[in-house]
Amino acid sequence: MNILYFVVQQTMFFAIPLLVVALGAMFAERSGVINIAMEGIMVMGAFAGILFINTFENTLSGQSFMILAILVSGIAGGVFSLLHAFASVNLKADQTISGTALNLFAPAFAIFVARMVQGKQQISFLDTFHIKKIPLLGDIPVLGDMFFKHTYLTTFLGIIILIAAAIVINKTKFGLRLRACGENPQAADSVGINVYKIRYAGVIISGVLGGIGGLAFVVPTSTNFSASVAGYGFLAIAVLIFGQWRVGRIFGAAVFFGIMKTLSSTYSGIPVLKDLPLPDGLYKMIPYVATLVVLAFLSKNSQAPKAEGIPYDKGSR
């Protein structure tokens, strides 16, 4: 049972960032804007949050400090995503090229600023955010050991974001308008919906969630940040496609890829896998091979928004 608890806890550490970032990308793409800049947005969010933690860790600590760092990461991701929104909506630029440019810019910017501020690329921090046990909930048989011990605040924040995203996208007027702009922006405009504003909102939401996802990935898995999120932004895009741009399916996809990532990263702690005569590199390939296999089978049945990636021009009816 201890092995099961360990695997579930580690899976949550990897699945929650994927879930949050994929949900962020969903908001942008359901509005009609392809956002492959999630990798760069994650880097910027993680950089801002970790730099904030590094700067104030001598005076602040605990969960209130973590909440502040999450806010900083979300704001940084949202502001950075404005560059993509401006290029995609106002300039009507190729959205893939715009996203790629931001992915290239973010790590270079993080490295440059880190060296300017502290003279080295790597930003270290103290992990004062680990929750050993949540009172009462941690005493629940089985579930308490799986989900309410040795966890982080970001895990529960991810579940809250999942529920909020499902409500917003499916049950609110804003969600209906967002989906309309991604399917048929001309029709949405004809009934008075400002397509430009809705697409800006979708991209900014994706930036905020991407920034939070960057911090949610770094804090539970490391005590330093070196301008990289290990390709997690691209993996989150795969989760989005695997989930067919639907909240429930995205959750299932995130858990699946979280398990794959757990097996590749913690196999040495799982006796059954450790004893297999397989090279280390093979385990590290698991999540990426799984990505290729899944996308190969699902790409033909894509349910992407019809107007995704197509710049909207009011005069092109």
N, C-alpha and C positions, 0 to 999 in steps of 0.2 A: 504493500500500500504506500510506503514511503516513496517508492519510485514513481507511482502514479501521481501522488501529490506534487512531486518535483516536476514532472513533465507538464502537468496542468498549470502550475505557477509560471514556469518558463514560457509556456505557450501564450499565456496572457501578456507577458512582457513583450513578446514579439507581435502578437496579433492586434493588440490595442492600437499601437502606432499605425499599422497598416489600415485598420478600420477607420481611424480618424482621418487620415490623409486621403483614403479612397472616397470617403463621404464628402470631403472637401472638393475633390476633383469632380465628383458627381454633380455638385451644385453648379460648377462652372460649365460642365458639358451639357447638363440638362437645360441650361440657358442658351446653348448654342456655341459656346467658346471652348475649343480644345485647349486643355491646360496640361501640357507635358512638362511644365516648369515646376512640378511638385517636388522634384529632387532639389532644385535650387531653393525653393521656398522652405523646404525642411531644413536645409543647411542654414539659411538666414535666421529662421526661427530658433533653431538650436543654438546658433552662435550668439544671438542676442540674449537668450535665456541663460545660457551657461556663463557668459561674460557678466551678466547681472549677478548671478550666484557667486561667481568668483570675487566680484567687487565687494559684496556686502555680507559674505559668509562669516566674517568675524563679529558682526553685530546682530545678524538675524539667523534663524534656523527653524526647522520644523515645518509643519504643514502650511502655516500662514505664509512662510517664506516661499514655499513651493507654489502657492496660489499666485503670489506676486510674479514669480518667474514665468508661470504659465501665461499671465496677462501680457508680460513683456514679449514673450515669444509670439503670442497671437497678434499683437499689434505690429511687430516687426514683419511677420509673414503677410499681414494685410496690406501694409504700406508697400512692401516689395512687389506684391501682386498687382498693384496699381500700374506698374510699368507694362505688365502684360495686358492689362485691361485697356490702357491707352493705345498701345500698338494694335491690338485686335479690334477694338471698337471704333476709336477715332481715326486711326490711320489706315484701318482695314488691311493691315499687313498679314502676311502668311502666319497663321497662328503656330504652326509647327516650328518655323524658324524663330519666331519671337520666344517661344518656350525654350528652345535649345540655347538661344543666346543667354537667357537668364540662368539656365543650368550651368553654363560655362562661367558666367560672371560671379555667381554666389560664392563658390569656394575660393576663388582668387581674392575677392573682396574680404572674406573672412580671414584668410591667411595674412593679407596685407595689414588689416586693422589690428589683428592679434599681435603681430610683430611690432607694430608701431606702439601699441599700448604696453605690452609686457616683454618685448624683446624676443619672443619665441612663438612658434606657430601653435603649439599645443596649449590649450587652456584647461587646467586641472580644477577640480572642485571637491569639496567634502560632501559625502552622501549622508545628510542628516534627515533624509526624507523617507527612509525605509520604515514601514509599519510592521512591527513584529507580530502584533495581534490586535484585532479590533475587539474591544470589550463586548461581551454577550454574543455577538455574531461569530466570533472566533471559537466559541464553545459548542457550536452546532456540530453534531457528529458528521463526519465525512466532508460535508460542504464547508464547514468552518476551516478545516485544514487545507482545503483546496483553494478557497477564494478569499478568506478573511485572515490569513496568516501569511507573513513574509510577502507583503504586497506593497503597492504604491498608490498614492492618490490618483495618479493618471489612469489606473485601471478603472476606477469607478467613474471618473470623468468621461472616459471613453464610452461607457454604457449610457451615461446621461446624454452624451452627444448623439449616440445611436437613436435613442428614443425621441429626442428633440428633432433630429433630422427626418425621421419617419413621419412625425406629426406635421412638420413644416412643409415637407414636399408633397404630402398626400391630403392634408386636411385644412390647409389655409389658402386664403386668396393669393398670397404671395407665391406659394408653391404652384398653384394653378397657372399663374401668369408666367412663372419661370419655365414651366414645362411647355406652355404655349409658344414662348419665344424660341425654344429649342426645336419645336416641331414645325411651326409655321409662323415665322415672325411677321410676314405680311398680313396675315389674318389677325394676329394679335394687335398689330399697329392700327388696323382698320376699326377696332373697337376701343381705341383710346389708350392702349397700353404703350408706355414708353420703352421700346425695345432696348435702347441704349442704356437706360438706367437699370433695367432688369439684368442685363448682361454684366454691367459693372458690379451690381450687387452679387451676382453669382460668382464672379471672379474674386471679389474681395472676401466673400465667405470661404472660398477655397483657399485663399491665402491665409486667413486667420486659422483655419483648421490645419492647414499644412504646417504652419509655424508651431502650433501646439503639438502636432504629431512629431515634429523634429525633436522637441524637448522630451516628449514622452518616450521616444526611442533611446535617447542618450542616457537619461538619468537612471533607469533601472538596469542598464547593461554595461555601464562604464563609469569611471570617475575622472575622465578627461575627454576633451573634444578637440579633434584635429581637422576641422573643416570638411568632414565627410559623414554621410549617413549610410554608407555601404550599399548604395543603390536602392535604398528602400523607397525612394520616391517613384522610381520606375516599377518596382515590384507592386507598389500601391496602384499604379495605373493598370497593371495586369489584374489585380484584384477587382478593380472597377469593371474591366471588360469581362472577367470571369463572372462577376455578379450582375452583368447585363444592365448596369445603370439603375438597379433596383435596391433599395435599402436592405431588405431582408436577405437577398442573395449576396449582397456585398458582405454582410456579417458572416454568412457561411463561408464565403471565399477567404475572408480574413482569417478565420479560425483554421481553415485548411492550410493556408500558406504559413500561418503561425506554427502549426505542428511541423510542417516541413522544415522551417527555419530552426525550430527547437531541436529536431533530430540532427541537423547539420552542425549545430553549435555546441550541443551538450551530450553528444553521443558517448563521450568518454565517461560520463556519469551514469550511463544506462548499461548495466552488465551484459545484457543480451547483445547489444550493438558493439560494445567494447571488445567482446570476445571474437567477433567476426574477423576473418583475415582479409580485411579490406583497407586500402590506403586512405589516409586522412583526406586527401583531395577529393575523393569520391563522395564523402559525406558532405563536404562543403559545396558540392555541386547540386545537391538534392533540390533546394528551393528553386534554382534557376532552370534545371531540367524539367521540374514539375511545371514551371511557368510555360516553357515552350510546348510541352505536351498538351497542357490544358488549352492554350491559345490555338494550337493546331486543330483541335477538335471543335472549339466553340466559335472560331472566327467566321465560319460560314453562316452561323445562325445569329449574327450580331443584331441586337435591338437598340443600336445607338440612335440618339435623336436625329431626325431627318435633316435638320438644318445645321447640325454640328459642323463647325469648321468653316462655315460659309459666312463671310462678312455681310452684315445687313446694310443695304442701301435703300433709303426711303424712296428714291426716284426710280428704282429698277423693277417696278411692278409689271 
